[in-house]
């Protein structure tokens, strides 16, 4: 997930007028927290984690307070809390008003690879991990993206599940709004769990979102209309990820994730399939996981490469440029940009003992490889290039063997040859 919690999720839900719990951010004043407690009777204090860090409740990372003193104590406890998984550290908390209810609902929309269509998942046994429920308590309903999610999809699913009659009508009226949010802003996942069915002043039940998660299809420019700050799409607050995420200005992707800050193979990767394979096979040897596909223009690829090299080449044994056989990416443009950035790095930071391994296919491949070859030879670097007829797994294995050799003796030999 790229966006979790109601701090930003609430802003998105308001765009389609879907009710959500009252929420205050980490900057909330004592008086604002007092007013929220007075209005709602209690508040829940939740740490703000980047990405889809779940199971906060099971980890004891959700506080509850009915008075300001307890709320401030919980704020102090959770403001910089570390998740037990060890993958994330909080940066602030939210204060969410309590929502009284007897019924909790789970609802999500995803792009299903099973049905090859958007799919609604719903159950009236919400508030728990969906994986914990038996299949007979959950309904997964694929639907046509051209006509969208309709009221009858929801009504039929809830009736088949045997949901209480009093919750069906309010859900049928409100849940289709979430398809509008999902479809209009380029989402690939949207999940609300729980939606609490809270009575309004007249006693009628109203669905109120008490948690929010979503992911965006970065190739779909519709998400840019939300004008979300770039830092929300970084998995942490590293300077590297922040710089890369400033470049999300084109249809080409610039997705990065730091795998091992001490990794010895830096692998700019092109394509989601290549990213999955390369990340799995390189394991902890890789410094970053990346996907720079989508036919980025020269200027963007040049800037991306400068950032990647600046942060990672100094510690790397291998620069591993890898991707599948492209359909529309101009290999010459991307390789020219990456080669020019490599030359810039040597001019700026000095020569480094690096072995360059390249595996790629696509338009203008030979021309691109020739440009890369001339550049690495002029810098005095060893290299090995693989074309589209080479199995990607074998190319990855070659890069791993080169890393081993560089660690044992290659780096020392290369330093002597380069006069470093």
C-alpha positions, 0 to 999 in steps of 0.5 A, a space after each residue: 500500500 502507498 497510502 494508509 490511515 485517515 489523515 490523507 485517506 479522509 481527504 480522499 473520501 471527502 471528494 466523493 462525500 463518503 463519511 469517515 471518522 473525525 481525525 486530527 493530525 500530529 500538529 493538533 493542539 491540546 484544545 483540539 484534542 479536548 474538543 474531539 474527546 468531548 464531541 465523540 466521548 473517546 479518541 483512538 491514537 494511531 502512529 503514522 507509518 509509511 506504506 502498508 504497515 498493518 496489524 497495529 492493533 495486534 502489536 499494541 500500537 493503537 491507544 485509546 483515551 477518554 481524557 486529555 491526560 491519557 491522550 497525551 501519554 499515548 501520543 508520547 508512547 506512539 509518536 516515534 514507535 517502531 513496528 515489531 516487524 522492524 520495517 518501519 518507524 512512525 513519524 507522528 500520530 493521528 487522533 481519531 474520534 470514536 464511532 459507536 456501532 454494532 456492525 463492522 464491514 470490510 470493503 475493498 476494490 482491487 484489480 484482480 488477476 484471477 478475474 481479469 477485472 476490477 473486483 469488489 470484496 465485501 463482508 459484514 464481519 469486518 474489523 479483522 484481518 480478512 484472511 482470518 475469515 472463512 470463505 463462506 463469510 466473504 463475497 468477491 464480485 468481479 464487475 465490468 469496468 465500463 459500467 462500474 460498481 452498481 448498487 445491485 452488486 452490493 445488495 446481492 452480495 450482502 443478501 447472499 451473505 445473510 447480512 442484517 437487513 438494517 445495514 444493507 440499504 445504507 451500504 447500497 446507497 454509499 459504497 458505489 461512491 468508492 468506485 468513483 474514487 477508485 476509478 477517477 484517480 488511478 487506484 489499483 487497490 482501495 480498502 476500508 476496514 472497518 466501516 462502522 455502521 453508526 446511527 445518526 441523529 434519527 437512528 438510521 445507520 450510516 457507514 463511517 470509514 474508520 481506516 483507509 488503505 490504497 495503492 495507485 497505478 503510477 502509470 495512470 496520470 489520474 492520480 496526479 489530480 489529487 496533488 498529493 505530496 511526493 513524500 507519501 510515495 516513499 517507503 521511508 524518509 531516506 534522501 535517496 527515495 525523496 530525490 527519486 520521488 521528485 521525478 514522478 512527472 512523466 508516464 515513465 515510472 520511478 519506483 524505488 525501494 532500498 533493500 540493503 543500505 550496504 548492498 554491493 550490486 546496484 541494479 537499475 531495472 526496467 519493467 515490473 516482471 524484471 524487477 520481481 525476478 531481479 529483486 528475488 534473485 539478488 536478495 541482500 546483495 542488491 542495494 535497491 529495488 527499482 522499476 524505471 520502465 515506461 520509455 522515459 525521455 533522456 532528461 528524466 533518465 539522466 536525472 534518475 541515473 545521477 541520483 542512483 549513482 550518487 547514492 550507491 556506486 561508491 559502495 558497489 562492486 557491480 552496476 547491473 543494468 537489466 530489463 526484459 525485451 522492451 516493446 516501446 522503450 527506446 534503448 538508445 535514449 535510456 542507455 545514452 542517459 545512463 552512460 552520460 550520468 556515469 561519465 558525470 559521476 566519475 568527473 564529479 566523484 572520481 574513478 571507482 572500481 566498478 564492473 558493468 553488467 548489462 542485459 536488455 532487449 528492445 528498439 535501438 538496442 545495438 546503438 544503445 549498447 554501442 554508446 554504453 560500450 564506448 563510455 565504459 571503455 573510456 572510463 577504464 571499466 570492465 563490462 559484459 553485455 547480454 542481448 535479448 536472446 539471453 535468459 534473464 536468470 542467467 544474466 542475474 547469476 552472472 552478475 552475482 558471480 562478478 560480485 563474488 569475484 570483485 569482492 575477493 580480488 577483482 576490486 583490488 586488481 581494478 584499483 591497481 589497473 585504474 591507478 586508484 
